[in-house]
Amino acid sequence: MEKLRQELRSIWRIKMTDTIQEGWIFMPTIFFYGPELEKEKKRELIRAFTAAASQATGIPQSAFVVYLRKSGEEDVGVGGELLADRKE
């Protein structure tokens, strides 16, 4: 884990406790594409993703940005086929 933290420091030119240093703005970003969720489930996902990413990287939770994007069966392809077509 310490080796990963050292690599991240050199790549992003930051201290692990800072989000801005040397003119760089540091905002690690997580994207989740999935089904429509209730508001409370969205809160849970954002908390869980943020906590897991922070623990794995040693980057403060306050630095993370999480985007939840709705994707329906007509917006996703698997194995070269539209997911909606695979259900028929």
N, C-alpha and C positions, 0 to 999 in steps of 0.2 A: 504494500500500500504506500509506503514512504517513497518508493521509486516512482510510482504513478504521480504522487503529489509533486515531486521534484520536476518531472517532465511537464506537468500542467503549468507549473510556475514559469518554466522557461518558454513554453509555447505561448501562453497568454500574457506573459510579462506582468504578473501580479503577485502580491502576497496573498496567501490563502484567506486572510481576514479582510482584505480590501476588495472593493468592486471597481475602484477607479485608481489607476496609477500610471504614470508616464504618459498621460494623455489618452489612454485606452479606456473605453467603457466596456465592462465585462458583464455580459448577460447570457449565461448558458441557457439554451432554449430546448424545451421538450415539446414535441408535437404528438398528439394522440388522435388517430382517426378511428372512429367507431360509430356505433348506433346512437340514436337520440337517447339521452339520459335525463333523469330527474335532477333538479338543482342540487339536492343533497348528495346524490351519487357523484356529481361533478365536483363538489367540494371535497369529498372523500378521495377521489382520484388525484386531484391537485395536491392535496396534503401528502398522500402516499408517494406520488412520483417525486415530489420535492424532497421529502425526507430520505427516500432511498438514494436519490442522486447525490444529495449532500453527504450522506454517510459513505457512499462509495468513493467520492472524489475528495472529500474534505473541504469542499467549497461551501461557504455559508448559505443556508437556505434562502436568505434574503436576496441572493444574487440570481436565483432561478426564475425563469418565465415559463409558464406552461400554457399551451394552447390546446383546447379540445375542439376538434372539428368533426361535425356530423358527416357520415358517409353511409348512404343507403345502398341497397342491392343493385341499383341501376348506376351507381357511381364507382363500382369496384369490379375489377377483373381478376380472375384466378385461372392460371393455366391457359391463358389466351382466350378465355370466355368471360362474358359478363356474368357476374354472380347471379343476377336475376334469371338468366337463361338456364343456369345449372339447376335451379329449383323446379323447373317445369318438367 
